[in-house]
Amino acid sequence: MALNNSHAQGGVLIFAGERILIYYDGIELQFSEHPNDVVPMKGKKKGRCYLTTHRVIFNSSDGKDSMQSFSFPFLLMRGVELEQPVFGSNYIKGCILAEDYGNWSGQAKWKMYFTHGGAIEFGQAMVTAGRLASRNRPPNPPPYYPPPTSGYYNAPPPAYSPPTSDFYSWVPYSTFPTPPPANSIYTHEAPPPYPGVDPNMAYPPVYPATPSAPHAMNGHDAKAQEAAASAYMDPVNQHNFYAPANQMMAPPAYNYPNAPPPSYYDAQKKSN
């Protein structure tokens, strides 16, 4: 997860090729068990969130808050659950790991409250997106790189309008009929440093060079990784979408195909 690198001019900043699937204005975000020295993560945050093809993004509605944006890549989420209390708003909770160049380190627990409803549908779509993105994770993903701090521009409409492909039939557009304002979405030329839901856009053909990876990956290497991509969701820890991206870990072994696939309906879980 990255702090304060997903906003621009009061709006949201996305990667090239990233697409906004759901927009929700009416979020309260809280963190717990986070590093004490990360001041922007303290207190309750109010704003809006975006479910994209690659992650969840929170943008603050308070221009003076020290946290203007927070990024939740699917591959760094752990223990995602939906809570439906008898009193109060439904919310989604989980644990998030920091990503390289994310302006903080360690991990934190979070709760995202939906003050006007929609948590169930949003949570189900988020889990589905994480499951689909996990299928596109190559065994040796490219390293993270810091997002550009300049050079962004207004995103074209396909980045925030409902797609026409049946591939996205799982997105509950009837629940979230309002798209984000067109003048509040910006994009830069850098591609996402982690996979998305679309298998045809698992990774771009060329990656930017970084200090830890001085030579950009060429198209042949990218195609080789894409062909080697394998999906998994640990049946023992079904809320974990991936192994940590900065640890070149293989998926946990389990008796597939003889073992039954894990359930993806845990987003509907109600805790007593």
PATITI-377808 format. One record per residue (C-alpha): residue in three letters; residue number from 1; x, y, z. Coordinates in pm, 1 decimal, always signed. Layout:
 code pos       xx       yy       zz
  ALA NUM        X        Y        Z
...
//
This chain:
 code pos       xx       yy       zz
  MET   1     +0.0     +0.0     +0.0
  ALA   2   +125.1   +345.6    -83.4
  LEU   3    +68.3   +675.2    +95.7
  ASN   4     +3.9  +1004.0    -84.9
  ASN   5    +98.2   +904.8   -438.3
  SER   6   -248.6   +845.5   -591.4
  HIS   7   -389.3  +1198.3   -607.4
  ALA   8   -348.6  +1507.6   -820.0
  GLN   9   -517.1  +1849.1   -817.7
  GLY  10   -790.1  +1735.4   -580.5
  GLY  11   -863.1  +1422.0   -785.7
  VAL  12   -738.3  +1066.5   -824.9
  LEU  13   -419.5   +970.2  -1010.0
  ILE  14   -410.9   +632.1  -1182.7
  PHE  15   -159.0   +440.0  -1390.7
  ALA  16   -167.2   +413.2  -1768.2
  GLY  17   -403.6   +131.7  -1860.2
  GLU  18   -568.7   +125.1  -1517.7
  ARG  19   -947.4   +153.0  -1521.3
  ILE  20  -1191.1   +271.7  -1252.9
  LEU  21  -1472.6    +19.7  -1201.8
  ILE  22  -1657.8   +161.5   -898.1
  TYR  23  -1663.6   +509.6   -749.4
  TYR  24  -1806.8   +577.4   -402.3
  ASP  25  -1827.6   +912.8   -226.6
  GLY  26  -1907.9   +859.8   +141.4
  ILE  27  -1622.4   +661.4   +296.7
  GLU  28  -1478.9   +672.9   +646.4
  LEU  29  -1137.9   +507.1   +671.2
  GLN  30   -955.9   +410.2   +990.2
  PHE  31   -621.5   +241.6  +1051.0
  SER  32   -502.3    +49.0  +1355.6
  GLU  33   -183.8   -132.5  +1452.3
  HIS  34    +14.2    +81.7  +1211.5
  PRO  35   +366.5   +215.6  +1267.4
  ASN  36   +342.2   +491.2  +1526.4
  ASP  37   +568.3   +724.8  +1330.5
  VAL  38   +329.8   +740.0  +1032.3
  VAL  39   +131.6  +1046.6  +1140.3
  PRO  40    -95.0  +1064.1   +830.6
  MET  41   -243.2   +722.8   +917.3
  LYS  42   -375.5   +839.3  +1254.0
  GLY  43   -739.9   +928.2  +1308.6
  LYS  44  -1055.1   +880.6  +1102.4
  LYS  45  -1038.0   +986.0   +738.8
  LYS  46  -1336.2  +1091.4   +528.3
  GLY  47  -1345.4  +1082.6   +152.4
  ARG  48  -1414.8   +867.5   -150.5
  CYS  49  -1283.9   +540.9   -284.3
  TYR  50  -1227.0   +385.6   -623.2
  LEU  51  -1221.2    +17.6   -710.8
  THR  52   -995.3    -14.2  -1012.1
  THR  53   -870.7   -299.5  -1224.7
  HIS  54   -554.7   -311.1  -1010.5
  ARG  55   -634.1   -186.4   -657.7
  VAL  56   -854.7    +19.8   -426.3
  ILE  57   -772.4   +390.6   -392.3
  PHE  58   -888.6   +620.8   -112.3
  ASN  59   -887.4   +997.7   -165.8
  SER  60   -948.0  +1238.2   +120.6
  SER  61  -1223.2  +1497.9    +92.7
  ASP  62  -1027.9  +1727.3   +328.8
  GLY  63   -765.1  +1916.3   +133.0
  LYS  64   -575.6  +1993.9   +454.4
  ASP  65   -547.5  +1634.1   +578.6
  SER  66   -191.9  +1498.0   +585.3
  MET  67   -327.9  +1189.0   +409.7
  GLN  68   -455.6  +1288.1    +66.8
  SER  69   -456.2   +940.1    -84.1
  PHE  70   -394.5   +577.2     +0.0
  SER  71   -349.0   +288.6   -243.2
  PHE  72   -447.1    -72.6   -166.3
  PRO  73   -303.8   -305.9   -434.9
  PHE  74   -484.3   -639.8   -440.9
  LEU  75   -161.6   -835.9   -401.4
  LEU  76    -84.8   -669.8    -65.6
  MET  77   -425.0   -720.0   +100.8
  ARG  78   -468.0   -983.2   +371.3
  GLY  79   -767.8  -1105.3   +574.7
  VAL  80  -1033.4   -909.4   +385.4
  GLU  81  -1379.3   -946.1   +544.6
  LEU  82  -1716.2   -775.3   +536.2
  GLU  83  -1870.3   -678.2   +870.4
  GLN  84  -2243.9   -612.5   +913.0
  PRO  85  -2300.4   -481.2  +1267.6
  VAL  86  -2650.1   -459.6  +1411.6
  PHE  87  -2595.0    -90.9  +1478.9
  GLY  88  -2386.9   +130.8  +1256.9
  SER  89  -2270.0   +121.2   +897.0
  ASN  90  -2145.9   -192.4   +725.7
  TYR  91  -1773.8   -192.3   +667.0
  ILE  92  -1489.6   -385.1   +507.3
  LYS  93  -1179.3   -464.9   +707.8
  GLY  94   -842.8   -622.1   +643.5
  CYS  95   -468.0   -594.2   +673.4
  ILE  96   -242.8   -421.4   +422.5
  LEU  97   +131.2   -448.8   +361.7
  ALA  98   +340.0   -151.3   +255.4
  GLU  99   +481.7   -155.6    -94.6
  ASP 100   +825.0    -39.9   -202.9
  TYR 101   +843.3   +336.9   -254.5
  GLY 102   +511.4   +361.8    -69.6
  ASN 103   +614.7   +638.2   +175.8
  TRP 104   +576.9   +407.6   +475.5
  SER 105   +683.4    +57.5   +580.0
  GLY 106   +544.1   -236.9   +769.7
  GLN 107   +177.1   -330.5   +780.7
  ALA 108   -148.1   -197.4   +919.8
  LYS 109   -505.9   -303.3   +981.8
  TRP 110   -782.6    -96.4   +824.5
  LYS 111  -1158.4    -51.7   +829.7
  MET 112  -1354.5   +114.0   +550.7
  TYR 113  -1706.2   +227.9   +647.4
  PHE 114  -1978.5   +283.9   +387.0
  THR 115  -2197.6   +552.3   +535.8
  HIS 116  -2469.8   +537.6   +270.4
  GLY 117  -2476.7   +163.3   +196.1
  GLY 118  -2309.4    -36.2    -77.3
  ALA 119  -2049.9   -217.6   +134.6
  ILE 120  -2174.8   -566.0    +42.7
  GLU 121  -2167.7   -507.9   -331.1
  PHE 122  -1838.0   -321.1   -316.5
  GLY 123  -1681.1   -594.6   -102.5
  GLN 124  -1795.8   -873.6   -332.8
  ALA 125  -1661.1   -689.9   -636.8
  MET 126  -1331.9   -622.6   -460.0
  VAL 127  -1283.3   -990.3   -371.8
  THR 128  -1369.1  -1093.0   -727.1
  ALA 129  -1121.7   -839.6   -864.9
  GLY 130   -850.5   -971.6   -632.8
  ARG 131   -919.9  -1328.9   -741.4
  LEU 132   -903.2  -1238.0  -1110.3
  ALA 133   -586.3  -1033.2  -1065.2
  SER 134   -420.6  -1323.0   -882.6
  ARG 135   -446.6  -1530.9  -1199.4
  ASN 136   -228.1  -1280.9  -1380.7
  ARG 137    +57.2  -1275.0  -1132.3
  PRO 138   +376.4  -1416.1  -1287.6
  PRO 139   +606.1  -1617.1  -1058.4
  ASN 140   +872.7  -1343.6  -1070.1
  PRO 141   +693.4  -1009.6  -1093.1
  PRO 142   +889.2   -695.9  -1180.9
  PRO 143  +1005.8   -474.7   -893.8
  TYR 144   +804.0   -180.3   -773.9
  TYR 145   +905.7   +161.5   -890.7
  PRO 146   +818.1   +505.2   -755.5
  PRO 147   +524.5   +669.4   -935.6
  PRO 148   +599.0   +988.7  -1128.8
  THR 149   +541.9  +1315.6   -944.9
  SER 150   +471.9  +1510.0  -1264.6
  GLY 151   +375.1  +1456.5  -1625.4
  TYR 152    +16.8  +1349.7  -1560.1
  TYR 153   -282.7  +1455.2  -1766.7
  ASN 154   -661.7  +1424.5  -1778.5
  ALA 155   -762.3  +1062.1  -1821.2
  PRO 156   -960.8   +971.2  -2134.9
  PRO 157  -1323.0   +850.9  -2080.1
  PRO 158  -1247.1   +476.7  -2114.6
  ALA 159  -1052.8   +501.0  -1787.5
  TYR 160  -1367.7   +577.5  -1587.2
  SER 161  -1671.9   +476.4  -1794.9
  PRO 162  -1842.6   +133.6  -1766.6
  PRO 163  -1678.8   -117.8  -2003.3
  THR 164  -1897.3   -286.2  -2262.1
  SER 165  -1722.1   -623.1  -2241.0
  ASP 166  -1902.6   -913.5  -2072.1
  PHE 167  -1578.3   -978.1  -1888.4
  TYR 168  -1684.4   -711.1  -1637.1
  SER 169  -2036.0   -847.9  -1576.1
  TRP 170  -1946.2   -901.4  -1208.4
  VAL 171  -1919.6   -524.9  -1144.3
  PRO 172  -2247.5   -402.8   -980.8
  TYR 173  -2298.2    -90.7  -1188.0
  SER 174  -2666.0    -78.7  -1088.8
  THR 175  -2559.2    -16.7   -727.7
  PHE 176  -2297.9   +242.8   -822.2
  PRO 177  -2457.6   +427.1  -1113.6
  THR 178  -2269.3   +754.4  -1059.9
  PRO 179  -1926.2   +775.1  -1225.3
  PRO 180  -1652.6   +995.5  -1081.5
  PRO 181  -1645.2  +1353.6  -1210.8
  ALA 182  -1460.2  +1366.2  -1541.3
  ASN 183  -1243.8  +1660.4  -1434.8
  SER 184  -1113.5  +1475.8  -1127.6
  ILE 185   -932.2  +1182.5  -1291.0
  TYR 186   -570.5  +1203.6  -1397.2
  THR 187   -333.7   +948.4  -1541.7
  HIS 188    +37.1   +929.1  -1609.6
  GLU 189   +231.9   +728.1  -1863.0
  ALA 190   +375.8   +476.3  -1617.5
  PRO 191   +204.9   +135.2  -1623.0
  PRO 192    +92.7    -38.8  -1302.1
  PRO 193   +375.0   -224.7  -1123.9
  TYR 194   +136.0   -508.8  -1033.1
  PRO 195   -123.3   -718.2  -1221.7
  GLY 196   -484.2   -629.8  -1289.6
  VAL 197   -801.4   -823.7  -1357.0
  ASP 198   -772.8   -833.5  -1736.7
  PRO 199   -556.9  -1126.4  -1856.3
  ASN 200   -478.2   -934.9  -2174.8
  MET 201   -321.4   -657.4  -1967.8
  ALA 202   -148.4   -858.1  -1696.1
  TYR 203   +161.5   -642.4  -1740.7
  PRO 204   +268.2   -396.3  -2009.9
  PRO 205   +531.7   -519.7  -2258.8
  VAL 206   +807.0   -289.3  -2126.2
  TYR 207   +878.0   -186.4  -1767.1
  PRO 208  +1046.6   +137.6  -1658.4
  ALA 209  +1404.7   +104.6  -1540.7
  THR 210  +1458.4   +159.3  -1167.1
  PRO 211  +1761.2   +179.2   -936.6
  SER 212  +1696.2   -183.2   -834.0
  ALA 213  +1628.1   -287.0  -1195.3
  PRO 214  +1847.7    -65.7  -1414.5
  HIS 215  +1755.8   -250.5  -1732.7
  ALA 216  +1395.4   -233.8  -1845.5
  MET 217  +1232.3   -564.0  -1931.1
  ASN 218  +1196.6   -615.7  -2304.7
  GLY 219   +886.9   -741.4  -2482.9
  HIS 220  +1019.5  -1097.0  -2513.4
  ASP 221  +1080.0  -1125.7  -2138.7
  ALA 222   +737.3   -978.8  -2061.1
  LYS 223   +567.0  -1229.9  -2290.0
  ALA 224   +760.8  -1512.8  -2128.6
  GLN 225   +646.3  -1405.4  -1784.1
  GLU 226   +289.3  -1365.2  -1899.7
  ALA 227   +293.6  -1718.5  -2042.3
  ALA 228   +429.3  -1847.5  -1712.5
  ALA 229   +165.0  -1669.8  -1507.3
  SER 230    -10.5  -1891.7  -1257.4
  ALA 231   -294.0  -1814.6  -1020.7
  TYR 232   -349.4  -1920.4   -666.9
  MET 233   -547.6  -1834.3   -361.8
  ASP 234   -435.8  -2025.3    -55.7
  PRO 235   -725.6  -2253.9    +52.6
  VAL 236   -610.6  -2224.1   +414.1
  ASN 237   -604.1  -1843.2   +400.0
  GLN 238   -872.6  -1767.8   +146.8
  HIS 239   -870.1  -1392.3   +207.8
  ASN 240   -507.5  -1363.2    +94.6
  PHE 241   -483.2  -1270.1   -270.6
  TYR 242   -106.6  -1308.2   -316.8
  ALA 243   +226.3  -1376.6   -155.6
  PRO 244   +419.3  -1053.0    -84.4
  ALA 245   +537.3   -907.4   -413.5
  ASN 246   +876.6   -803.2   -282.0
  GLN 247   +950.8  -1157.4   -169.2
  MET 248   +998.3  -1389.7   -464.5
  MET 249   +788.4  -1660.1   -304.0
  ALA 250   +624.8  -1948.7   -484.4
  PRO 251   +253.7  -2014.1   -425.2
  PRO 252   +176.6  -2247.1   -132.6
  ALA 253   +137.4  -2608.7   -236.2
  TYR 254   -199.8  -2778.7   -217.2
  ASN 255   -356.5  -3085.0   -373.0
  TYR 256   -497.4  -2935.7   -689.8
  PRO 257   -702.5  -3041.6   -885.4
  ASN 258   -814.9  -3303.8   -634.1
  ALA 259   -873.6  -3047.7   -360.7
  PRO 260  -1191.8  -2839.7   -390.3
  PRO 261  -1140.5  -2477.9   -496.2
  PRO 262  -1169.3  -2214.7   -222.2
  SER 263  -1493.6  -2023.5   -177.2
  TYR 264  -1508.0  -1665.0   -292.8
  TYR 265  -1822.9  -1577.5    -98.9
  ASP 266  -1642.4  -1483.9   +220.2
  ALA 267  -1704.0  -1117.5   +143.3
  GLN 268  -2059.8  -1182.8   +262.8
  LYS 269  -1940.2  -1304.4   +601.9
  LYS 270  -2126.8  -1160.2   +901.4
  SER 271  -1939.7  -1150.4  +1228.7
  ASN 272  -2131.6  -1182.4  +1551.2
//
